[in-house]
Amino acid sequence: MKRILCIFIVFLMMTSMFVGCGNKDGSKNEEASSNSVQSSSNNAEKNSGGDIKVNLGNSGVNLSLPEGFPKDVVPLLGDANIINVIDNKESKAIGITYTTERSFEDAIAFYQEVIKDGVECSETASENGYLMFVKKSGVDISVVVSKYEDEKVSVFLNVSAADQETSSSSTTTGNNNFGNAETVDIPSSYPMDKLPIISGDKLTEASVTESDSTYSYYLRVLSTKKMEEIVDYYDSKWGSITNKYKTVSSRNFDLQGDIDKYSINISGEVQDDQLQLIEYYILIDESKQ
């Protein structure tokens, strides 16, 4: 199942906006957060020279669940207050963000129960966030549960139709995805000296966003190289990295760590076994301080 790390850009921007709000009134705080999301969208376009667009959807308070969202497959917590909706008609994907009064642990337990009977499950945890990926009832599901302002909880859900292609048709599609993939320019401010793109790989998506304290870069890359080549290349670029984390399996890999003022995460997964088509994502947070 494709791991859609691009959801992190929207989610991390929202989280940074929440952290920056000190209003004790819940509804006012969420309204301010929604306004900040739109402001961040404008900053992202400005930062990128107007060439890179960031779709942050509709923001507000107590928004309606979009038509077509499979709530029977991916239910919401009972007190969910939807503050952002991204309904991508072109890719047939829907993303929503909501806040809840339930605890961080309760929200995680709720969605662990939701995904337990799915397939291709994957979970990743940190102190303030929990990620889940699963394929269930013909739907690819991504769940991010996060804490903001210490104990408040938000949930990001992204759903899309699961890939039902056979291995033979997948091979053809994979070849076309790489051979005919449209490429984009890398943002001019991207720290190429810290983490360059492998020669021959295709950059298919890129964005840069800004919060009060950080610049966040997101890159999506396609490669026909072997996973070991990709991992070894980026591992060699770490230099004096701290807080290093590395995991590699036959299907995916994850590299994380800090270099100077940069926090870096690279995650990839095999998309086609026969062609060894790999899709990987680079997320870099650059501190302004």
N, C-alpha and C positions, 0 to 999 in steps of 0.2 A: 504494500500500500504506500502510495506517495505520502511522504511526510511534509506537510505544508508549513514550513517554517516561516513563510511570509506573514502568517497571522501574528507573529511576534512583533512586527513593526507597529501595527495598529495597537496591539495590546500593550506593548511597552510604553508607547507614547501616552496612552490613557493612564497607565499606572503612574508615570512621572507627573502627569497633570494632577492626579489625585493627591500624590505626596505633597505637591506644592500648595494645596488648598488647606487653610487653617480654620475655615468657617465651621463652627460647631453645629450649625443647623444642617441636618442631613440633606433636605431637598435643595437648599441653596447651594450646598457644597457640590451636589451632583449637577445642578444647572451650571455652576461655574466650571466644572470639569468638562461639560459638553461644549461650552463656549471655547475652552482652551483647546479642545480637540480640533475645532475648526480653525483656530488661530495657528495651531501646529501644522495643519495642512497648508496654510498659506506660507508659513515659514519654509516648509519642505520644498514647495515649488520655487520659492525665491532662492533657496540655497542651491537648487539644482540648475539654476539658470532658466527655469521655466520649461525645461525639456522633459523632466521626470514628474509624472503625476502620481499623487498618493490618494487613493480612494478611501476616504474615511466614512463614507455613507452618511446616514442621518443620525444626528445626535439630539438628545433631549432627556426628558424624565418621563417614566411610565409609558414608553412607546409601545405600540402594538406589535405582536409577533407577526412577522411577514408571512403572507400567504405562501404556502408550499413548504414551510418549515416542518420537518417530520417530528412533531412534538410527541407522538406516540412511541417513536424510537429513541429520541433524545429529549426527555422531559426536563422541565425547569423546576427549580425549587419553588415551593408554594408562595413565598413572599418576594419572588423575583421582581426587581424594578429595572426594566430594560432601558438602558441609556444610550445604546448605539446599535444601529442596524446597517449592515452592508449586504445588499441583495444584488449580486452580480449575475445579471441575466445571460451575459455572454458565456461565462464559464459554468453557469448553473450551480453556483455556490452561494451559500447564505452564511453570513457571520453575524452573531449578536453578542453584545456585552451587557451583563446585568449585575446589579449589586444585590446583596442579601444580608439579612441580619443573622443568618446562621453562622456558626463558627467555621473556621478554616478546616478543621478536622471533620466536621459534619458534612461540609460540601464535598470534600474529597471522598469520604465514605459513600455518599450518595451516588457520585458518578462512577466510583469503582463498582458499585452494584449494577449500574446501568450497562457498563461495558463488559461485565464478567462473562456473558454468553456470546460475545462477539469473537471475531477471528483476527489474526495478525495484530494482537494487542501489544502496545508498548507504553511504558510509563517512566517518567523521569521526575525526580523530586529535588527541590532545593529548600532552603529555610523558609522562603516566602512565596514559593510557587510550586505547582504540581501540574505536570503535563501528561495527557493521555491521548493515545492514538488508537483507533480501532475501526474495523470494518464490520458493520452489523446491518442485517436486513437490507442489503443492497446500498448502504450509505457509508461513505467514508466520514469519520467523525474525529474532530480534534477538540480537546477540552483543555482549557487552562484555568486553574483555580489559583487566585493570588491574594495575598494580604497587602493592604495599603493603609497608611496612617496607623501602623502597628498592628491593629487587630481587625480592621474592617475588611470585608471580603468581596471580591468581584469574580465573576465567572465569564470566560470567553468561550463561545461555542462556534465551531465552523463545520458546516456539513456540505457534502456534495455527493453526486451519484458515484457509486463505486465502479471501478473499471471491471467490466465483465468479459473482456476480450479473451479469446483463446490464445495459447502460446504462439501459434503461427501468425495470427493477425497482429498479436502484440509485437512480434519481430518486425513486421512490415512497418507498423506504426512507429516503433522505436527508431528505425532507420530514418523514416521521414522526419521524425521529431528532431533528430540531430542534423540531417542533411539539409532540411528546409527551415530550420529554426531561425527566426528573426533575431538578430543581435541588437544590443543597445550599447550606448557609450557609457563608460564608467564615469561616475561623478568626478569632477575636476579636483575636489578636495579629498578624495579617497586616498588613504595612506598606502600607496603602492610600494613604498620602501619597506613597510612593515609586512605586508602580505600581498604580493603580486599575484596576478591570475596566471595559471599555467598556460604556456604557449600552446595554441591549438584548441584549447577548450573554448566553448561559446558562452558568452555572457548574455543571458536571455532576459534578465530583469534586474533593475537596479534602482535604489532609492536612497535618499538621505533625509533624515528628519532631525529636528532640533527641539530640545527642551531647555529649561533654565540652566541645567548643569552639564548636558551632554549633547554631542552629535552622534546619531546612530546611522550606520551604513548597513544596507541589506543588499546582497548580491545573490542571484540565482544562476547556476552554471551547469551546463551539460558537458559531459566528457565521454569519450570512448576509450580512455586509458584504463588500465587495470587499477582496481581499488588500492593495491599496494603502492603503485606509483603515486597516486594522489596523496595518500597518507604520508608516504616518505617525503614527498616534496614539501608539503606544508609543515610537517614535523621538523624539517631541516631549517625552516624559516623562523622558528620560534625564538632562537637566540637566548637571551637571558630572561626567559619566561618564568613567572611565578604562578602558584596555585594551578599547576598543570594537571589536566585530566585528559586521559586518552583511553578510548575503548574501540576495538575493531572486531567485527564478526564477519562471517561469510557474506552477509547481506548489507551491512551498514557500518558506518564509523562515526565517531564523535570526538572532536578535539576542542579543548577549552583551556583558557589561561589568560594571564595578564602580562602585558609588555608596556612598561612605562605608564603612560596615561591611557592605554588602550585595553579594553576587555574584549576578548575574541572568542567566538564560537563558530566552529565549522562542522557541519553535519551533512552526511551524504548517504545515499541508498542506491542499490542496484535497481535499475528500472527494466532492464532486459538482460536475461541470462546469456542468450546466444551471442548477442552483439556486445555484451559487457557495457551497455549504456548505463552511465551513472549520472544521477542528478545530485548536486550538492549545493549547500547554502552557506553563505558567509555572513555573519552578523558581528559588527564591530561597534562598540560603544566607546566614544572618545570623550574623555573628561575635559571640560573647559578650564579646569583649575591647574 
